[in-house]
Amino acid sequence: RELALLHEMRRLRSNTVFLGPYATTSMERAAFRMGTVYLENLEDPEAAIREWREFLEIWPRSLERDDALYGILRATVALEDSLGVHRVAGEFREAFPESRWLDEVEAIALEWSSSRL
C-alpha cells in the first residue's frame, strides 16, 4: 500500500507544472522512500537500485544523494554482486568523499575484497 502511494506521488510530480517547496520536499522524500521500501520491505534489491538511480537523476541537488548511493551499495551487496559492490563503492568515494557513510562504504568494500573475491 505504501508503495502504491509513493508511485502516485511520483506520477503527480511528473504531471504538475508548478511545485511549491512543500510539494517538492514531499515528493523528493517519497521518491527516496521507494528505494527503501523495495529493499527493506519487499526484498527486491534490483527494484531498489532502479528507484534510487531514478531518484539521483530526478533530484541531483538533494541532500539525500549520498543516502541513495549508499542504499544502492546495500542493494548491490544483497545481490551478492562483488564487481558491482566495488564499482558502486568507487562511485561513492568519488562523489561523496566527506559523507557520513564513507567509513561504512570502505568497510563494505574491504569485506568484499578480502572474503568474496
C-alpha positions in Angstrom: 0.0 0.0 0.0 2.8 2.4 0.9 4.5 1.7 -2.4 1.3 2.5 -4.4 1.0 5.9 -2.6 4.6 6.6 -3.4 4.2 5.7 -7.0 1.1 8.0 -7.2 3.1 10.9 -5.7 5.8 10.4 -8.3 3.2 10.3 -11.1 1.6 13.5 -9.8 5.0 15.2 -9.8 5.5 14.5 -13.5 2.1 15.9 -14.3 2.5 19.1 -12.2 3.7 22.3 -13.8 4.2 24.3 -10.6 5.6 22.8 -7.4 5.8 24.7 -4.2 8.5 24.0 -1.6 6.3 21.7 0.4 5.3 19.6 -2.6 8.8 19.4 -3.8 10.1 18.2 -0.4 7.4 15.7 0.0 7.8 14.3 -3.5 11.6 14.1 -3.0 11.1 12.1 0.2 8.6 9.8 -1.5 11.0 9.2 -4.3 13.8 8.3 -1.9 11.5 6.1 0.2 10.5 4.0 -2.7 14.0 2.5 -2.8 13.9 1.8 0.9 10.5 0.0 0.6 11.8 -2.2 -2.3 15.0 -3.1 -0.4 13.8 -3.5 3.2 10.1 -4.4 2.9 9.8 -6.2 -0.4 13.4 -7.6 -0.5 13.7 -6.6 -4.2 17.2 -5.1 -4.5 17.1 -4.7 -8.3 13.9 -2.6 -8.0 15.5 -0.6 -5.1 18.6 0.1 -7.3 16.3 1.3 -10.2 14.4 3.6 -7.8 17.4 5.1 -6.2 19.1 5.6 -9.6 16.0 7.4 -10.8 16.0 9.4 -7.6 19.6 10.5 -8.3 18.6 11.5 -11.8 15.5 13.5 -10.8 16.9 15.1 -7.6 20.5 15.9 -8.5 20.7 18.5 -5.7 19.1 16.5 -3.0 20.8 16.4 0.4 20.0 12.6 0.4 22.1 11.8 -2.7 24.7 10.0 -0.6 22.0 8.1 1.3 20.6 7.0 -2.1 24.0 5.8 -3.3 24.7 4.1 0.0 21.3 2.4 -0.5 22.4 1.3 -4.0 25.5 -0.2 -2.4 23.5 -2.1 0.2 21.2 -3.4 -2.5 24.2 -4.5 -4.6 25.5 -6.4 -1.5 22.1 -8.1 -1.3 22.5 -9.2 -4.9 25.9 -10.6 -3.9 27.5 -8.8 -6.9 31.1 -8.4 -6.0 32.2 -6.4 -9.0 29.1 -4.2 -8.6 30.0 -3.6 -4.9 33.4 -2.3 -5.9 32.0 -0.2 -8.7 29.4 1.4 -6.5 31.9 1.9 -3.7 34.3 3.7 -6.1 31.4 5.8 -7.4 30.6 6.7 -3.8 34.2 7.6 -2.9 34.4 9.9 -5.9 31.0 11.6 -5.5 30.9 11.9 -1.6 34.4 12.0 -0.1 33.1 13.7 3.1 29.9 11.6 3.6 28.9 10.3 6.9 28.6 6.9 5.1 32.2 6.8 3.8 33.7 4.7 6.6 30.9 2.1 6.2 31.3 2.1 2.4 35.1 1.5 2.9 34.3 -1.3 5.3 31.9 -3.0 2.9 34.4 -2.7 0.0 37.2 -4.1 2.2 35.0 -7.0 3.3 34.1 -7.8 -0.3 37.8 -7.6 -1.3 39.0 -10.0 1.3 36.3 -12.6 1.6 34.2 -12.7 -1.5 36.6 -12.4 -4.5 
